[in-house]
Amino acid sequence: MESVTTPSITELQKTPLNAVHRRLGAKMVNFGGWDMPVEYPASGGLVAEHKAVRTGVGVFDVSHMGDIRIHGGGIPGGALAAVQHISMNDASKLAIGQAHYSAMLYPQGTFVDDVIVHRLGEDDFLLVINAGTREKDVSWVRENTKGIDCVVEDLSDAYTQLAIQGPRGLELLQKLTDTNLGIIKNYWFTHGTVSGLETTLIARTGYTGEDGFEIYVPSDARTSETVWNTVIEAGREFDIIPCGLGARNTLRLEAKMALYGHEISDKINVWEAGLDRYCKMEKGDFIGREALLRAKAAGQTRALVGLEMVDRGIARDEYCCSNESGELIGVVTSGSPSPTLSKNIALAYVPPAMTALGTPIYVQIRAQKCKAQVVATPFYKRMKKAAAPEATANV
């Protein structure tokens, strides 16, 4: 989901936890116009952070993400009508307290952005959007909900968002809240007291392919630092470490979670990206639907596949792909070594005729034609836990 588009600006934006990251010795980078930690060398760096999330727990500062609230105006149902109009999933199916993955589309069926839609109330929704597309998204939502009786609020600077991710995440967060987290299902949320802060939004969501939670607390630096420090202290028994955007990227790649500007963009449509399960054509009209109908009738010219390198070499973003005869046939969208699998993996767009498992694809790496093969995705899928006794709530 997260955008890596990096605009050319002089002054980088900072999250309320920026000083914390710098005190921890994080390696900071310009990420979509934000001064963000890519890794924490003192904790072992990217690979250690990745493995902590897969086996224990890690915490990410994702406060650079944007938040748009859409709620009803004078006529009941206005907010729902707006969300249905601007997004491809069916928000009418959401219960209060439930969230889902969706996307906002241009009229041509390509991506404005992908979003997580939370239903806060009967006619009240929160859309979590990407950092690098914040201003564009807010403007687009406002422009495309004109004439619909709803209120659009940009709450992007209202929250510090922490992602507590990993199989020990529930145990950690349960130490800080009296809310029973065990009954919150994946992609559901509630409001409760966390670290003494009432009405904190607690969502069982994330961008890592692991179990975990995201919490939304007031964005003043003092409160944000207090909650961060409380999470770190509560997680010491689980060997928690702070995690940067480098590990966030390798984790989401293993789970085949789309990244804006890579697997999805304003040049790629829903069918090509393989996200049709989230696109509810049967719900009725929405922006981009007509173009998607035409695209489906015309047939795809490319499809997204998973690659595993056979030869040595790492298939990096934007590397060209060819067939055995050297004819260029596609491009890598994301690629990296997989810390979990100890293999070099990638996602790439190739012709539909070359999507069968085991199909050889050659990646151009430093003028060398390096062999890869099409493999099943996601590369990593967490095992579902057996039902466990409910965790004991603590204040």
GUTOR-947184 format. One line per field, with one value per residue: residue number from 0; x, z, y of N, C-alpha, C in turn. Coordinates in steps of 0.02 Angstrom, whole numbers, plus 50000, padded with zeros to 5 digits. Each point is the difference from the previous one (the first is absolute). Example, Ala and Ser with C-alpha at 12.3 -4.5 7.8 and 13.67 -1.06 7.14 Angstrom:
BEGIN
num (0 1);
n.east (50660 49982);
n.up (50390 49964);
n.north (49716 50053);
ca.east (49955 50042);
ca.up (50000 50003);
ca.north (50059 50059);
c.east (50045 49961);
c.up (50000 50037);
c.north (50060 50055);
This chain:
BEGIN
num (0 1 2 3 4 5 6 7 8 9 10 11 12 13 14 15 16 17 18 19 20 21 22 23 24 25 26 27 28 29 30 31 32 33 34 35 36 37 38 39 40 41 42 43 44 45 46 47 48 49 50 51 52 53 54 55 56 57 58 59 60 61 62 63 64 65 66 67 68 69 70 71 72 73 74 75 76 77 78 79 80 81 82 83 84 85 86 87 88 89 90 91 92 93 94 95 96 97 98 99 100 101 102 103 104 105 106 107 108 109 110 111 112 113 114 115 116 117 118 119 120 121 122 123 124 125 126 127 128 129 130 131 132 133 134 135 136 137 138 139 140 141 142 143 144 145 146 147 148 149 150 151 152 153 154 155 156 157 158 159 160 161 162 163 164 165 166 167 168 169 170 171 172 173 174 175 176 177 178 179 180 181 182 183 184 185 186 187 188 189 190 191 192 193 194 195 196 197 198 199 200 201 202 203 204 205 206 207 208 209 210 211 212 213 214 215 216 217 218 219 220 221 222 223 224 225 226 227 228 229 230 231 232 233 234 235 236 237 238 239 240 241 242 243 244 245 246 247 248 249 250 251 252 253 254 255 256 257 258 259 260 261 262 263 264 265 266 267 268 269 270 271 272 273 274 275 276 277 278 279 280 281 282 283 284 285 286 287 288 289 290 291 292 293 294 295 296 297 298 299 300 301 302 303 304 305 306 307 308 309 310 311 312 313 314 315 316 317 318 319 320 321 322 323 324 325 326 327 328 329 330 331 332 333 334 335 336 337 338 339 340 341 342 343 344 345 346 347 348 349 350 351 352 353 354 355 356 357 358 359 360 361 362 363 364 365 366 367 368 369 370 371 372 373 374 375 376 377 378 379 380 381 382 383 384 385 386 387 388 389 390 391 392 393 394);
n.east (50041 50054 49994 50043 49948 50057 49959 50016 50010 50004 49941 50032 49944 49981 50003 49951 50020 50008 49993 49949 49982 50010 49968 49959 50024 49936 50005 50003 49943 50004 49944 49988 50058 50008 50023 50014 49994 50055 50044 50009 50059 49985 49943 50047 49962 49993 50049 50032 49983 50015 50053 50009 49978 50040 50042 50000 50029 49977 50026 49953 50033 49934 50021 50043 49966 49956 49956 49949 49966 49953 49961 49942 49964 49956 50017 49966 50059 50011 50027 49953 49956 50033 50006 49937 49992 50041 49973 50043 50016 49963 50001 49947 50048 50032 50014 49967 50061 49983 50055 50016 50036 50018 49974 50028 49957 50042 49970 50066 49982 50043 50055 49954 49977 50034 49947 50000 49941 49991 49952 50001 49951 49935 50016 50052 50048 50051 50031 50040 50038 50033 50062 50029 49938 50019 50036 50028 50004 50020 50039 50022 50003 50026 50039 50010 49995 50018 49949 50042 49946 50062 50037 50049 50034 50052 50006 50035 49994 49943 50030 50027 50023 49992 50043 49964 50053 49970 50018 50045 49975 49957 50046 50040 49957 49986 50065 49982 49954 49941 50010 49952 50064 49993 49949 50053 49961 50034 50024 50001 49962 50025 49968 50057 50015 50049 50040 49939 50006 49945 49951 50051 50010 49976 50041 49970 50045 50028 50064 49995 49936 50009 49985 49954 50017 49956 50034 49949 50053 49985 50006 49986 50059 49978 49938 50021 50046 49952 49956 50043 50021 49935 49990 50054 49982 49937 50037 50033 49948 49977 50052 49955 49999 50023 49953 50040 49999 50065 49993 49966 50049 50051 49971 49983 50063 50024 49958 50036 50018 49953 50045 49971 49995 49982 49966 49984 49966 50009 50047 49982 49962 49940 49980 50039 49979 49951 49969 49979 50029 50032 49988 49950 50008 49977 50039 50014 49981 50061 50041 50006 49938 49978 50055 49986 49937 50021 50040 49950 49958 50046 50003 50035 50046 49988 50039 49983 50065 50010 50060 50034 50054 50018 50020 50063 49982 49990 49938 50029 49968 49957 50028 50026 49946 50028 49985 50001 49964 49987 49940 49999 49979 50039 49979 50053 49951 50017 50059 50017 50054 49978 49999 49936 50003 50043 49956 50018 49954 49948 49970 49966 49994 49965 50007 49934 50028 50030 49939 50007 49987 50061 49962 50051 50025 50025 50036 49998 50055 50014 49958 49984 49988 49967 50003 49934 49956 49942 49983 49970 49948 50001 50059 49970 49974 49981 50021 49939 49993 50008 49935 50013 50015 49947 50034 50036 49949 50044 50001);
n.up (50000 50034 49989 49949 49973 49976 50019 49957 50066 50024 50028 50029 49993 50062 50022 50046 49970 49960 50055 50012 49936 50004 50058 49966 49965 49986 49948 49988 49966 49941 50032 49936 50011 50030 50056 49974 50052 49966 50050 50050 49978 50051 49968 49954 49988 49936 49993 50051 49973 49940 50025 50032 49945 49966 50050 50009 50005 49959 50008 49960 49985 49992 50039 49952 50015 49951 50024 49968 50036 49984 50020 50025 49952 49962 49947 50036 50004 50012 50058 50011 49976 50038 50053 49988 49992 50051 50024 49987 50064 50032 50015 49961 49984 50014 50053 50047 49995 49937 49972 49943 49959 49971 49950 49990 49951 49950 49961 49987 50064 49999 50037 50037 50036 50038 50032 50065 49990 50051 50021 50014 49956 50009 50009 50019 49960 50012 49955 50005 49984 49943 50025 49948 50012 50060 49977 49956 50047 50046 49955 49983 50064 50017 49947 50016 50055 49958 50029 50041 50035 50006 50053 49968 50045 49994 50026 49945 50025 50006 49966 50052 49947 50045 49964 50040 49969 49992 50004 50029 49945 49998 50019 49958 49950 50014 50009 49946 49997 50019 49937 49992 49985 50039 50014 49990 49948 49955 49992 50066 50031 50050 50048 50030 50063 49975 50044 50024 49934 50018 49977 50014 49936 50008 49948 49984 49982 49941 49988 50037 49994 50057 50054 50024 50028 49983 50036 50013 50016 50045 49953 50061 49996 50051 49979 49939 50027 50040 49951 49958 50050 50009 49935 49993 50054 49978 49947 50053 50032 49946 50026 50015 49936 49996 49954 49947 49952 50011 50064 50006 49959 50031 50056 49974 49976 50055 50025 49950 50040 49963 49962 50020 49935 50021 50043 50028 49952 49977 49989 50058 49970 50025 49938 49974 50051 49973 50003 49952 50048 49995 49938 50030 49940 50039 50036 49936 49977 49978 50019 49934 50020 49964 50019 50060 49987 49972 50052 50038 49963 50004 50063 50045 50004 50067 50040 50064 50002 50038 50013 49989 50021 49941 49958 50014 50045 50010 49989 49984 50034 49950 50023 49940 49974 49984 49940 49986 49950 50058 49978 50006 50058 50043 50061 50040 50043 50032 50030 50033 50039 50010 50055 49988 49935 50013 49963 49938 50016 49959 49986 49948 49953 49978 49938 49993 49939 50041 50021 49962 50055 50016 49972 49957 50040 49955 50054 49972 50025 50000 49950 50055 49963 50056 50007 49992 50045 49967 50058 50043 50006 50061 50002 50045 50035 50048 50044 49990 50053 50039 50013 50031 50064 50021 49974 50053 50007 49986 50050);
n.north (49940 50001 50066 49991 50032 50025 50049 50047 49996 50062 50014 49949 49966 50010 49937 49996 49943 50052 50038 49958 50000 50065 50002 49960 50051 50011 49961 50065 49998 50030 49990 50012 50032 49941 50026 49940 49958 49983 50009 49957 50022 50039 49988 50009 50053 50008 49956 50028 50058 49979 49969 50058 50030 49961 50011 50065 50059 50046 50061 50025 50055 49999 50050 49983 49945 50006 50042 49973 50043 49957 50050 49982 50028 50031 49963 49955 49969 50065 49985 49954 50043 50043 49960 49983 50064 50012 49944 49950 49996 49955 50064 49986 49958 50056 49963 50032 50026 50000 49973 50030 49961 50057 50033 50059 50005 50010 50044 49997 49994 50051 49995 50031 49949 49958 49976 50013 49973 50043 49958 50065 50010 50006 50064 49964 50025 49960 50038 49948 50052 49999 49998 49971 49978 50020 50052 49959 49953 50044 50030 49939 49982 50059 49997 49937 50037 50048 50028 49967 49987 50023 49986 50031 49964 50041 49939 50010 50062 49967 49950 49969 49967 49954 49963 49961 49972 49942 49936 50041 50028 49950 49956 50032 50010 49936 50006 50035 49951 50025 50016 49955 49997 49947 50041 50041 49991 49965 50060 49997 50043 50034 50031 50015 49987 50036 49973 49989 49992 50033 49962 49961 50014 49939 49992 49944 50044 50002 50010 49944 49981 50035 49965 50041 50057 50047 50045 50040 50037 50047 50047 50024 50030 50035 50001 50017 50039 50023 49999 50029 50039 50009 50005 50038 50033 50003 50016 50024 49974 50033 50033 50045 50019 50063 50011 50001 50046 49986 49983 50057 50020 49970 50020 50060 50001 49972 50046 50024 50049 50030 50030 50057 50008 49940 49961 50058 50032 50061 49953 49974 49953 49994 49984 50045 50038 49965 50059 49959 49962 50057 49985 50030 49972 49951 50041 50010 50058 50008 50047 49993 49990 50050 50033 49977 50015 50056 50010 49978 50035 50049 49979 49967 50048 50004 49964 50007 49983 49946 50025 49945 50031 49976 50047 50011 50042 50065 49982 50057 50048 49993 49944 49995 49971 49942 49975 49936 50025 50030 49983 50067 49975 50033 50014 50003 49989 49944 50006 49944 49993 49938 50038 49991 50007 50049 50034 50012 50045 49999 50056 49977 50047 49947 49977 49998 49993 50043 49988 49946 49965 50020 50048 49989 50046 50041 50015 50060 49969 50065 50005 49965 49946 50014 49935 50007 49983 49991 50028 49959 50040 50027 50031 50038 49951 50041 49955 49976 50039 49948 49990 50057 49988 50034 50052 50005 50040 50048 50041);
ca.east (49959 50035 50032 50069 50011 50038 50001 50058 49982 50056 49988 49966 49952 50022 49948 50013 50051 50063 50056 50012 50038 50069 50034 50014 50051 49971 50020 49942 49998 49943 49951 49940 50000 50001 50063 49977 50051 49999 50021 50032 50061 50016 49959 50016 49986 49941 49987 49979 49934 49955 49992 49964 49928 49977 50006 49983 49962 50035 49956 50014 49967 49971 49961 50000 49941 49946 49934 49943 49935 49941 49941 49938 49979 49931 49958 50030 50025 50043 50070 50004 49995 50063 50051 49983 50015 50071 50042 49978 49970 49931 49999 49935 50005 50037 49966 50034 50057 50034 50039 50020 50046 49966 50040 49967 50021 49986 49948 50027 50006 50066 49998 50016 50034 49965 49979 49963 49938 49973 49933 49998 49930 49954 50016 50063 50054 50069 50042 50071 50030 50073 50034 50024 49944 49953 49967 49963 49942 49950 49969 49960 49939 49956 49975 49955 49941 49958 49933 49976 49990 50046 50052 50066 50049 50068 50025 50067 50046 49968 50019 50062 49979 50050 49984 50031 49991 50034 49960 49995 49972 49940 50021 50030 49952 49951 50028 49991 49929 49950 49959 50016 50024 49993 49937 50002 50021 50041 49965 49949 50030 49958 50029 50012 50053 50068 50049 49963 49967 49934 49975 50052 49980 50043 49981 50039 50020 50072 50028 50059 49984 50000 49949 50022 49952 50019 49965 49998 50000 50009 50063 50050 50062 50006 49957 50026 50061 49981 49971 50055 50042 49961 49999 50067 50010 49956 50022 50067 49999 49992 50057 49978 50047 49970 50009 49996 49963 50033 49970 49930 49997 50014 49944 49941 50016 49990 49928 49971 49956 50016 50033 49982 50058 50034 49951 49942 50015 49950 50008 49984 49930 49985 50008 50071 50031 49975 49963 49929 49960 49980 49963 49932 49965 49928 49970 49973 50049 50053 50048 50044 49966 49989 50064 50019 49959 50030 50065 49989 49979 50057 50051 50061 50063 50052 49975 50051 50021 50055 50061 50054 50061 50035 50070 50018 49981 49939 49958 49980 49946 50007 50043 49963 49994 49999 49992 50063 50033 50024 49949 49973 49930 49970 50040 49994 49970 50032 50043 50043 50010 49949 50031 49965 50009 50071 50000 49989 49932 49978 49936 50013 49947 50020 49941 49960 50023 50061 49984 49995 50052 50058 50021 50063 50002 50070 50003 50061 50035 50066 50015 49999 49934 49998 49939 49953 49942 49937 49981 49936 50000 50055 50061 49994 49933 50005 49957 49946 50005 49942 49966 50036 49960 50000 50053 49977 50008 50032 49995);
ca.up (50000 50015 49944 50007 49958 50038 49966 50011 50043 50042 50070 50010 50054 50054 50044 50069 50031 49964 50048 50028 49951 49996 50061 49994 49949 49938 49934 49976 49928 49972 49977 49980 50028 50073 50030 50031 50013 49956 50043 50063 50004 50069 50017 49953 49931 49963 50004 50068 50009 49961 50035 50063 49984 49980 50054 50065 49993 49986 49998 49946 49998 49934 50008 49937 49962 50004 50025 49976 50027 49960 50040 49972 50004 50022 49978 50018 49945 49955 50005 49967 49928 49978 50000 49946 49937 49989 50012 49960 50042 50018 50070 50031 50032 50062 50063 50041 50032 49951 49949 49942 49950 49941 49961 49964 49930 49950 49952 49955 50036 50032 50072 50035 50060 50037 50065 50047 50019 50065 50013 50069 50020 49946 49943 50023 49976 50002 49947 50011 49934 49998 50020 49943 49959 50046 49975 49940 50019 50033 49948 49955 50036 50005 49933 49975 50043 49992 49979 50044 50066 50049 50023 49991 50045 49997 50068 49993 50051 50065 50034 49995 49987 50014 49979 50044 49954 50016 50037 50071 50004 50042 50070 50019 50004 50053 50063 50002 49991 50031 49946 49985 49931 49970 49962 49940 49942 49950 49964 50042 50046 50054 50037 50069 50035 49990 50038 50034 49952 49984 49930 49951 49948 50000 49941 49987 49930 49992 49932 50007 49991 50066 50045 50033 50012 49989 50048 49980 50062 49985 49964 50030 50010 50068 50005 49953 50029 50059 49977 49969 50053 50037 49957 50002 50067 50006 49954 50014 50013 49935 49959 49949 49975 49953 49931 49951 49938 49961 50019 49980 49929 49987 50028 49956 49938 50011 50004 49937 50012 49949 50017 49950 49960 49979 49974 49980 49983 49954 49934 50009 50020 50053 49976 49992 50066 50033 50060 49984 50056 50039 49955 49999 49942 50007 50047 49965 49970 50038 49954 49970 49985 49929 49968 50018 49958 49934 50005 50007 49935 49954 50021 50028 49963 50049 50064 50052 50022 50046 49973 50044 49960 49994 49998 50051 49981 50030 49952 50032 49970 49933 49955 49944 49995 49931 49992 49990 49939 50013 49984 50060 50007 50061 50046 50072 50038 50066 50008 50058 50035 50050 50062 50025 49955 49978 49927 49969 49973 49967 49964 49933 49950 49941 49960 50030 49977 50036 50071 50029 50047 49971 49938 50009 49984 50007 50024 49979 50059 49980 49932 49999 49997 50057 49997 50056 49980 50029 50058 50031 50048 50030 50013 50070 50028 50070 50022 50045 50067 50029 50049 50063 50053 49995 50040 50059 49989 50052 49988);
ca.north (50060 50062 50033 50021 50058 50049 50064 50043 50055 50019 49984 49936 49996 49956 49975 50021 49956 50009 50006 49933 49961 50025 49979 49929 49990 49973 50026 50038 50011 50037 49951 50035 50067 49994 49979 49939 49949 49942 49945 50018 49959 49980 49941 49946 50020 49978 49928 49986 50028 49956 49936 50012 50002 49932 49951 50029 50062 50062 50058 50047 50065 50011 50060 50037 49982 50050 49978 50040 49980 50019 49985 50024 50070 50007 49944 49936 49960 50038 49978 49935 50012 50029 49947 49954 50033 50012 49941 49943 49947 50015 50024 49985 49934 50007 50014 50051 49967 49957 50035 49959 50027 50024 50048 50053 49992 50051 49977 49949 49937 49995 50015 50063 49976 49948 50027 49958 50034 49980 50027 50025 50005 49983 50043 50031 49957 50024 49972 50008 50009 49999 50062 50038 50022 50032 50060 49981 49960 50042 50042 49957 49980 50059 50017 49948 49992 50059 49982 49947 50030 49970 50044 49971 50030 49975 49989 49971 50024 49994 49939 49961 49931 49949 49933 49950 49944 49938 49952 50018 50067 50001 49995 50064 50054 49985 50026 50073 50018 49957 49974 49931 50000 49934 49993 50042 49960 50034 50054 50030 50048 50025 50056 49982 50036 49974 50041 50053 50044 49974 50002 49986 49953 49940 49962 49939 50010 50009 49998 49957 49930 49968 50025 50061 50054 50069 50043 50070 50041 50071 50009 50044 49963 49973 49941 49950 49970 49961 49937 49962 49973 49950 49940 49969 49971 49942 49949 49975 49928 49967 50022 50048 50049 50047 49978 50053 49989 49947 49936 50004 49985 49929 49961 50004 49966 49928 49988 50025 50056 50049 50063 50050 50020 49939 49953 50038 50069 50029 49967 49929 49992 49951 49931 49988 49994 49940 50020 49996 49976 50059 50045 49973 50028 49990 50047 50058 50045 50035 50029 49951 49937 49992 49984 49932 49956 50000 49967 49927 49975 50002 49951 50027 49995 49986 49976 50002 49933 49994 49970 49977 49997 49936 50022 50049 50068 50027 50036 50062 50038 50029 49960 49972 49928 49976 49927 49965 50026 50068 50049 50032 49982 50026 50040 49986 50055 49999 49942 50003 49937 49985 49977 49941 49942 49997 49998 50064 49998 50061 50004 50028 49996 49962 49982 49946 49935 49981 50002 49934 49984 49967 50033 50037 50072 50023 50069 50034 50026 50025 49975 49927 49969 49955 49959 49995 49961 50021 49960 50018 50055 50036 49961 49980 50004 49979 49946 50021 49971 49966 50042 50003 50032 50073 50032 50037 50072 50040 50072);
c.east (50042 50038 50073 50016 50034 50003 50063 49978 50059 49991 49962 49951 50024 49941 50015 50053 50069 50060 50017 50042 50073 50039 50019 50052 49975 50033 49939 50005 49940 49952 49934 49995 50001 50069 49985 50057 49994 50023 50034 50062 50015 49960 50014 49983 49941 49985 49977 49929 49948 49987 49964 49925 49974 49998 49978 49957 50047 49949 50025 49965 49974 49954 49999 49940 49946 49934 49947 49936 49945 49939 49940 49988 49929 49956 50035 50023 50046 50072 50009 49997 50066 50054 49987 50019 50074 50044 49968 49971 49930 49995 49934 50002 50038 49953 50036 50055 50039 50036 50011 50049 49958 50047 49955 50029 49985 49946 50025 50013 50069 49997 50016 50043 49963 49990 49974 49940 49975 49930 49994 49929 49956 50016 50063 50058 50068 50039 50073 50035 50076 50030 50017 49945 49947 49960 49959 49936 49945 49964 49955 49935 49952 49968 49946 49942 49958 49931 49971 49997 50042 50052 50067 50049 50068 50027 50072 50048 49972 50026 50074 49978 50058 49975 50040 49987 50040 49957 49993 49968 49939 50019 50029 49947 49949 50024 49983 49927 49955 49950 50022 50020 49988 49937 49997 50027 50043 49956 49936 50036 49951 50032 50006 50055 50067 50049 49966 49963 49934 49984 50055 49974 50051 49976 50045 50017 50076 50021 50061 49986 50000 49938 50026 49945 50030 49959 50009 49993 50010 50071 50048 50061 50005 49959 50027 50061 49984 49972 50053 50042 49964 49996 50067 50011 49958 50023 50068 50001 49992 50056 49979 50058 49963 50018 49990 49964 50034 49969 49926 49992 50013 49944 49940 50013 49991 49926 49963 49946 50023 50031 49984 50064 50040 49950 49936 50020 49945 50006 49979 49928 49992 50012 50074 50034 49976 49961 49924 49956 49976 49957 49930 49959 49924 49966 49965 50056 50049 50051 50048 49965 49991 50064 50022 49959 50030 50066 49993 49979 50057 50053 50064 50059 50058 49968 50058 50015 50054 50058 50047 50062 50029 50075 50013 49982 49934 49962 49972 49943 50021 50051 49956 50000 49997 49984 50068 50038 50024 49950 49972 49925 49967 50048 49988 49970 50031 50043 50049 50019 49944 50034 49967 50017 50072 50005 49992 49934 49983 49928 50013 49937 50027 49937 49961 50023 50061 49989 49996 50058 50057 50024 50065 49992 50072 50000 50067 50032 50071 50023 50004 49928 49997 49933 49961 49943 49938 49982 49934 50010 49937 50060 49998 49928 50003 49951 49947 50008 49937 49969 50034 49955 50005 50054 49969 50013 50032 49992 50071);
c.up (50000 49939 50014 49953 50040 49962 50016 50041 50046 50071 50007 50057 50052 50040 50071 50036 49968 50047 50032 49953 49997 50063 49998 49947 49935 49939 49969 49925 49982 49969 49985 50029 50076 50023 50043 50013 49952 50038 50062 50008 50070 50021 49953 49928 49969 50010 50071 50013 49965 50039 50067 49988 49982 50060 50068 49992 49985 49998 49948 50014 49928 50000 49937 49956 50009 50022 49976 50032 49955 50042 49972 50009 50027 49985 50019 49938 49953 50001 49966 49924 49973 49996 49945 49932 49986 50010 49970 50041 50021 50074 50034 50037 50066 50060 50035 50040 49954 49949 49941 49956 49940 49961 49969 49929 49959 49952 49953 50036 50030 50069 50017 50061 50025 50071 50044 50024 50065 50007 50074 50028 49940 49937 50014 49983 50007 49946 50017 49933 50005 50014 49941 49956 50041 49969 49938 50017 50031 49949 49955 50034 50003 49933 49978 50047 50000 49976 50040 50070 50053 50020 49994 50044 49990 50072 50001 50055 50071 50040 49992 49993 50012 49978 50043 49966 50021 50043 50075 50009 50045 50073 50024 50011 50055 50068 50010 49995 50039 49948 49986 49926 49966 49959 49938 49943 49953 49959 50036 50048 50055 50028 50073 50030 49990 50035 50033 49955 49979 49926 49948 49949 49999 49943 49991 49925 49998 49928 49998 49983 50064 50038 50033 50005 49979 50047 49979 50063 49981 49977 50032 50019 50069 50008 49957 50029 50061 49979 49968 50055 50041 49961 50003 50068 50009 49957 50015 50013 49936 49952 49943 49977 49955 49929 49952 49937 49955 50014 49981 49926 49987 50028 49954 49934 50007 50001 49937 50013 49956 50030 49946 49966 49975 49970 49976 49987 49955 49930 50001 50021 50049 49977 49993 50067 50038 50064 49990 50057 50045 49960 49989 49945 50008 50045 49966 49978 50051 49950 49976 49977 49925 49963 50016 49961 49930 50000 50005 49933 49951 50016 50024 49954 50047 50065 50050 50024 50052 49966 50056 49957 50001 49999 50058 49976 50031 49947 50034 49961 49933 49957 49946 50002 49926 49999 49983 49940 50009 49984 50065 50006 50063 50043 50072 50035 50069 50004 50057 50021 50051 50063 50027 49960 49980 49925 49974 49963 49968 49976 49934 49958 49937 49959 50032 49980 50038 50076 50033 50048 49966 49935 50011 49977 50013 50019 49981 50061 49979 49934 49995 49998 50053 50003 50066 49977 50037 50057 50028 50049 50043 50013 50071 50023 50071 50015 50048 50067 50018 50051 50067 50053 49994 50045 50058 49989 50060 49982 49988);
c.north (50063 50027 50017 50058 50054 50066 50039 50060 50014 49976 49935 50005 49950 49976 50024 49960 50008 50002 49934 49958 50022 49983 49926 49984 49971 50031 50032 50012 50044 49950 50037 50070 50001 49976 49939 49951 49941 49938 50028 49957 49974 49938 49942 50015 49962 49926 49981 50025 49956 49936 50008 50000 49931 49952 50027 50061 50058 50057 50050 50066 50010 50061 50044 49983 50052 49970 50048 49974 50026 49982 50037 50074 50004 49941 49935 49961 50036 49976 49932 50008 50027 49946 49949 50029 50004 49939 49937 49942 50022 50017 49986 49934 50004 50010 50057 49964 49954 50044 49954 50038 50022 50045 50052 50000 50063 49973 49945 49934 49988 50032 50073 49981 49938 50024 49943 50041 49970 50029 50017 50001 49984 50040 50040 49953 50035 49964 50014 49997 50002 50068 50044 50028 50038 50057 49984 49964 50042 50044 49960 49981 50059 50016 49950 49984 50064 49979 49942 50030 49964 50053 49963 50038 49968 49997 49974 50020 49991 49941 49984 49928 49953 49932 49951 49933 49939 49954 50014 50069 50005 49998 50066 50053 49987 50024 50074 50021 49953 49973 49928 49995 49933 49992 50044 49958 50042 50048 50021 50048 50019 50063 49979 50042 49964 50047 50060 50048 49970 50009 49995 49950 49943 49955 49939 50000 50006 49989 49955 49927 49961 50025 50064 50051 50066 50043 50073 50043 50073 50015 50050 49959 49968 49936 49944 49964 49957 49932 49955 49966 49947 49935 49963 49966 49936 49941 49969 49925 49959 50019 50046 50044 50049 49979 50059 49979 49949 49933 49999 49981 49926 49956 50001 49965 49924 49982 50021 50053 50058 50063 50051 50027 49941 49951 50034 50072 50027 49973 49927 49994 49941 49928 49983 49988 49938 50015 49996 49975 50057 50048 49971 50033 49997 50051 50059 50046 50028 50025 49946 49936 49989 49982 49929 49949 49995 49963 49925 49970 49997 49948 50033 49992 49986 49978 50000 49930 50006 49965 49979 49993 49929 50013 50048 50070 50019 50039 50062 50034 50030 49964 49969 49924 49980 49926 49970 50026 50072 50054 50029 49988 50029 50037 49978 50061 50007 49938 50009 49930 49991 49974 49937 49937 49989 49988 50071 49997 50067 49993 50034 49995 49967 49985 49943 49930 49974 49999 49931 49987 49962 50031 50037 50072 50022 50074 50030 50034 50019 49969 49925 49975 49945 49964 50003 49954 50025 49952 50024 50058 49995 49954 49971 50008 49974 49944 50026 49964 49962 50046 49995 50030 50076 50029 50038 50074 50033 50073 50027);
